[in-house]
Amino acid sequence: MASIPHENGRGSANAHGRRLRCAVVGVGRMGQHHARVYRNLPGCELVGVVDASPGRRDEIAAKFETRALDHVGRLLDLGVDAVSVAVPTTFHAEAAGPLLERGVACLIEKPLAGTAEEAEAIKRIADRSGAVLMVGHIERYNPIMRALRKEQATGVPIVPRFIEVHRVSPMTFRSVDVSVVLDMMIHDLDVVLMLMGGHEPEEIQASGVPVITEHEDFCNARLTFRRPEPYGVCVANITASRLALKTERVTRITGENAYVKIDYAAKSGTVIRRMANELQMREVREQLRRGIDLTSLKWSELVNIENLQIDDGEPIVKEIEAFLDAVRTGARPEIDARAGLVNVRTAERIIAAARKEWKDYRLTEGWQRQLMGAWESGEGE
């Protein structure tokens, strides 16, 4: 077992005079990065990692100079302050429950749970104990999203009327135990619901297709929000697929006073704002009504095009910093249990809408071969 880091001067003391004792439960693809961040952040001490695989926990413990533990109960014996839970979604309640019961702050990887019922149960435990609970919807901490939120805070607010999202990628054969809605679309549901002030959609229409797995591997959802003025009605059209031949993660937001395009993969964002005054716009509309030829009018003179200012902060570092700030201050984190529950409940409604007609749907071997042939030839793009 690796040696345990002591008070050796690395990192600064927290507001209570000592470093936060942190740990990670589940050190797979995402959990290993949580361990790395805790190991390197000032004011933190990585006291242990828990994983069901002896080889994996020993490997990560040695890499980050901490303890390899086989059970969550061992963390309670060590007196941890904050824990990242990065086990598969179906084990979130089992892993986080004992920690939350004892008042240990938990950062639970998205989604909060696989069902709204389980998410509600986790929320009740945290509410009862008063433990800090944050859900790891990391896209909120993406540099692009941070830049957009800064733009929203400093400029004229962008009131969305239509949001279009595409998140597609090739099959990785990870998270195949859940629908693509809970695997991939959940990222964008969190962002859309955040833009809607945490309000759930009044209407949901969806279509989903299982091709490789028993769950939706492709899903398109249309969410309709009706909010009081000045917000009004907004429609969000979200597409998620793990069957594409290339990766694309793009969000387009259209409002009455602006248009925003966010490309997560390219780490770029563009905001186009209407800058013409109302008198000028009325003149243009009147000329159009009268049939006047405006082809010589330059559209770029009526709008202002800006590139979002993107920083290079690593999303998971920003996410964990926000979590630890809540732990130190006792403040409610932005992505709290309620936000996590709303995301799961909306995802559950989308899955239910997509499966409404599945009673008449049969994925025969011949139909599956036909579908796969289309994707391999590129016709399924």
C-alpha positions in Angstrom: 0.0 0.0 0.0 1.2 3.5 -0.8 2.4 5.8 1.9 -0.1 8.3 3.3 0.5 12.0 2.8 0.8 13.9 6.1 0.8 17.6 7.0 3.9 18.2 4.9 3.2 21.7 3.8 1.7 20.8 0.5 -1.5 22.9 0.3 -2.9 25.5 2.6 -5.1 25.1 5.6 -8.9 25.7 5.1 -11.0 28.2 7.0 -11.3 25.9 10.0 -7.5 25.6 10.4 -7.0 22.2 8.6 -7.1 20.7 5.2 -10.2 19.0 4.0 -10.0 15.2 4.1 -11.2 14.0 0.8 -11.8 10.6 -0.9 -13.2 9.0 -4.0 -15.5 6.0 -4.3 -15.2 4.4 -7.7 -11.9 5.2 -9.5 -12.8 4.2 -13.1 -12.7 6.5 -16.1 -14.1 9.6 -14.2 -13.2 8.7 -10.6 -9.5 8.6 -11.3 -9.6 12.3 -12.3 -11.4 13.2 -9.1 -8.6 11.5 -7.2 -6.0 13.5 -9.2 -7.7 16.8 -8.5 -8.0 16.1 -4.7 -4.4 15.0 -4.6 -3.2 18.3 -6.2 -5.6 20.9 -4.9 -4.4 23.2 -2.2 -6.3 22.8 1.1 -7.0 19.1 0.4 -5.7 15.7 1.6 -6.7 12.6 -0.4 -7.1 10.1 2.4 -8.3 7.1 0.4 -9.9 5.6 -2.7 -12.5 2.9 -2.7 -13.2 0.5 -5.6 -14.6 -3.0 -6.0 -11.6 -4.1 -8.1 -8.6 -4.8 -5.9 -6.2 -4.2 -8.8 -7.8 -0.9 -9.8 -7.9 0.6 -6.3 -4.3 -0.5 -5.6 -3.2 1.1 -8.9 -4.8 4.4 -8.3 -3.8 4.5 -4.6 -0.2 4.0 -5.5 -0.4 6.6 -8.3 -1.7 9.3 -6.0 0.0 8.2 -2.7 -3.1 7.3 -0.7 -4.9 4.4 0.9 -6.6 1.6 -1.2 -9.9 0.7 0.6 -12.5 -2.0 -0.2 -15.6 -0.5 1.4 -17.2 2.9 2.1 -17.3 2.1 5.8 -13.6 2.4 5.9 -13.8 6.0 4.9 -16.1 6.7 7.8 -13.5 5.2 10.1 -11.0 7.7 8.6 -13.2 10.7 9.3 -13.6 12.1 5.8 -15.1 15.6 5.1 -15.9 15.3 1.4 -16.2 12.4 -1.0 -16.7 12.1 -4.8 -19.0 9.1 -5.7 -18.2 7.9 -9.2 -19.5 4.4 -9.2 -22.0 3.2 -11.9 -25.4 5.0 -11.5 -27.2 1.9 -10.2 -24.9 1.9 -7.1 -25.2 5.6 -6.2 -27.6 5.2 -3.4 -25.7 2.2 -1.9 -22.4 4.1 -2.0 -23.5 7.6 -1.0 -26.2 6.7 1.4 -24.0 5.7 4.4 -21.8 8.8 3.8 -24.7 11.3 3.7 -26.3 9.7 6.7 -23.2 10.6 8.7 -23.2 14.1 7.4 -20.3 13.6 4.9 -20.5 16.0 1.9 -20.9 14.1 -1.4 -20.3 15.0 -5.0 -22.2 12.4 -6.9 -21.4 12.0 -10.6 -24.3 12.6 -13.0 -27.0 11.5 -13.0 -28.0 11.6 -9.4 -29.7 8.2 -9.8 -31.2 6.0 -12.4 -34.8 6.7 -11.5 -36.6 9.7 -10.0 -37.6 7.4 -7.0 -34.0 6.6 -6.2 -33.0 10.3 -6.7 -35.7 11.4 -4.3 -34.5 8.8 -1.7 -31.0 10.1 -1.9 -32.2 13.7 -1.6 -34.2 12.8 1.5 -31.1 11.4 3.2 -29.2 14.5 2.5 -32.0 16.8 3.7 -32.4 14.8 6.9 -28.7 14.8 7.8 -27.9 18.3 6.5 -25.0 17.0 4.4 -23.8 19.0 1.4 -24.9 17.1 -1.8 -23.8 18.2 -5.2 -24.4 16.5 -8.5 -21.6 16.3 -11.0 -23.2 17.8 -14.1 -19.8 18.9 -15.4 -21.0 20.6 -18.6 -21.9 23.6 -16.4 -18.2 24.1 -15.7 -17.1 23.7 -19.3 -15.2 26.9 -20.4 -17.8 27.5 -23.1 -20.7 27.4 -20.7 -18.8 29.5 -18.1 -18.2 32.1 -20.8 -21.9 32.1 -21.8 -23.0 32.6 -18.3 -20.6 35.4 -17.8 -22.0 37.0 -21.0 -25.5 36.6 -19.6 -24.6 38.2 -16.4 -22.8 41.2 -17.9 -24.7 41.8 -21.1 -28.4 42.1 -22.0 -30.0 38.8 -20.8 -30.7 36.3 -23.6 -34.2 35.0 -23.3 -34.4 31.7 -25.1 -37.3 30.9 -27.4 -35.8 27.9 -29.2 -32.9 25.7 -28.2 -31.5 23.0 -30.5 -28.9 20.5 -29.2 -27.0 17.7 -31.0 -24.8 15.4 -28.9 -23.7 12.4 -30.9 -20.7 10.1 -30.9 -19.6 6.6 -31.9 -20.5 3.7 -29.7 -17.9 3.3 -26.9 -19.7 0.4 -25.2 -19.6 2.3 -21.9 -22.8 2.9 -19.8 -24.7 0.5 -22.0 -26.8 -0.5 -19.0 -28.8 2.7 -19.3 -30.6 4.7 -22.0 -28.6 7.2 -24.1 -30.9 9.7 -22.3 -29.3 9.0 -19.0 -25.9 8.4 -20.5 -25.5 11.4 -22.9 -28.6 13.6 -23.1 -28.6 14.2 -19.4 -25.7 16.7 -19.9 -27.8 18.8 -22.1 -31.0 18.4 -20.0 -29.1 20.0 -17.1 -28.0 22.9 -19.2 -31.5 23.5 -20.7 -33.2 23.2 -17.4 -30.6 25.7 -15.9 -31.4 28.1 -18.7 -35.1 27.7 -17.9 -34.5 28.6 -14.2 -34.9 25.0 -13.0 -38.4 24.7 -14.3 -39.5 21.4 -15.8 -41.1 21.3 -19.2 -44.9 21.3 -19.5 -44.9 19.0 -22.5 -42.5 16.3 -23.7 -42.5 14.4 -27.0 -39.8 11.9 -27.8 -38.7 9.2 -30.2 -36.1 6.6 -29.3 -34.6 3.5 -30.9 -32.7 0.6 -29.4 -30.2 -0.8 -31.9 -27.2 -2.3 -30.0 -28.5 -2.3 -26.5 -31.9 -2.9 -24.9 -32.2 0.8 -24.2 -32.5 3.8 -26.5 -29.2 4.2 -28.4 -30.7 7.2 -30.2 -33.3 9.6 -28.9 -34.8 12.9 -29.9 -36.8 14.9 -27.4 -38.9 18.0 -27.9 -39.5 19.9 -24.6 -42.0 22.8 -24.3 -41.6 25.3 -21.5 -44.3 27.8 -20.6 -43.1 30.5 -18.2 -44.5 33.8 -17.1 -43.4 36.9 -19.0 -40.8 38.1 -19.9 -39.8 34.5 -20.6 -42.9 33.1 -22.3 -42.7 29.9 -24.4 -39.5 28.1 -25.2 -39.1 24.9 -27.2 -36.0 22.7 -26.8 -35.2 20.1 -29.4 -32.5 17.7 -28.1 -30.9 14.9 -30.0 -28.5 12.3 -28.5 -27.0 9.3 -30.2 -24.2 6.9 -29.4 -24.4 5.4 -32.9 -22.9 8.2 -35.0 -19.7 7.9 -37.0 -18.3 11.1 -35.6 -18.5 13.2 -32.5 -20.6 16.4 -32.4 -21.6 18.4 -29.4 -23.3 21.6 -30.5 -26.0 23.8 -28.9 -27.8 26.6 -30.6 -30.0 29.1 -28.6 -32.3 31.5 -30.5 -33.9 34.4 -28.6 -35.7 37.5 -29.5 -32.6 39.7 -29.0 -29.7 37.2 -29.7 -28.5 34.0 -31.2 -25.9 31.8 -29.5 -23.9 28.9 -31.0 -21.8 26.7 -28.6 -19.5 24.1 -29.9 -18.2 22.1 -27.0 -15.7 20.0 -29.0 -14.2 23.0 -30.8 -14.2 25.0 -27.5 -15.8 27.9 -29.3 -18.9 30.1 -28.9 -20.5 32.9 -30.9 -23.1 35.4 -29.8 -25.0 37.4 -32.4 -27.0 40.3 -30.9 -29.5 42.5 -32.7 -28.0 45.9 -32.4 -30.3 48.0 -34.7 -32.7 50.3 -32.8 -36.4 49.7 -32.9 -37.0 52.6 -35.3 -34.5 51.2 -37.8 -36.1 47.7 -37.5 -39.6 49.1 -38.1 -38.3 50.9 -41.2 -36.9 47.6 -42.5 -40.1 45.7 -41.8 -42.1 48.4 -43.5 -39.9 48.3 -46.6 -40.3 44.5 -46.7 -44.0 44.8 -46.5 -44.0 47.3 -49.4 -41.9 44.9 -51.5 -38.8 47.1 -51.7 -35.7 45.3 -52.8 -33.3 45.2 -49.8 -30.8 42.8 -51.3 -28.1 45.5 -51.0 -28.7 45.8 -47.3 -26.0 44.1 -45.3 -27.4 41.9 -42.5 -24.1 42.2 -40.6 -24.9 45.9 -40.1 -28.0 45.1 -38.2 -26.3 42.6 -35.8 -23.3 42.5 -33.5 -21.2 39.3 -33.7 -19.0 38.4 -30.7 -16.8 35.4 -29.9 -17.2 34.2 -26.4 -14.0 34.7 -24.3 -12.9 31.2 -23.3 -10.5 30.5 -20.5 -8.5 27.4 -20.1 -9.7 26.2 -16.7 -10.2 22.4 -16.5 -13.9 21.7 -16.0 -13.4 19.0 -13.4 -11.1 21.3 -11.4 -13.7 24.1 -11.5 -16.5 21.6 -10.5 -14.6 20.2 -7.5 -13.6 23.7 -6.4 -17.3 24.7 -6.4 -18.1 21.6 -4.4 -15.3 22.2 -1.8 -16.4 25.8 -1.5 -19.8 24.6 -0.5 -18.3 22.2 2.0 -16.2 24.9 3.6 -19.0 27.5 3.8 -22.0 25.3 4.3 -23.7 27.0 1.3 -26.1 25.1 -0.9 -24.3 24.1 -4.1 -25.8 25.3 -7.4 -26.3 21.8 -8.7 -28.0 20.5 -5.5 -30.2 17.5 -4.9 -33.2 19.3 -6.2 -31.5 20.1 -9.5 -30.3 16.5 -9.8 -33.8 15.2 -9.1 -35.4 17.5 -11.7 -32.9 16.3 -14.3 -33.6 12.7 -13.6 -37.3 13.2 -13.5 -37.2 15.0 -16.9 -35.0 12.2 -18.3 -37.5 9.6 -17.0 -40.4 11.4 -18.7 -38.5 11.5 -22.0 -37.8 7.8 -21.8 -41.4 7.1 -21.0 -42.5 9.2 -24.0 -40.1 7.5 -26.3 -41.3 4.0 -25.2 -45.0 4.8 -25.4 -45.3 3.0 -28.7 -42.8 0.2 -28.0 -45.6 -2.3 -27.3 -45.9 -2.7 -31.1 -42.1 -2.5 -31.7 -40.1 -5.7 -32.3 -36.4 -5.5 -33.0 -36.0 -8.7 -35.1 -32.5 -9.9 -36.1 -33.2 -9.1 -39.7 -34.2 -5.5 -38.9 -31.2 -5.1 -36.6 -28.9 -6.3 -39.4 -30.5 -3.8 -41.8 -30.1 -1.0 -39.4 -26.4 -1.8 -38.7 -25.8 -2.1 -42.4 -27.1 1.4 -42.9 -24.9 2.8 -40.2 -21.8 1.0 -41.5 -22.4 2.4 -45.0 -22.9 5.9 -43.6 -26.6 6.1 -44.4 -27.5 6.3 -40.8 -25.6 9.6 -40.2 
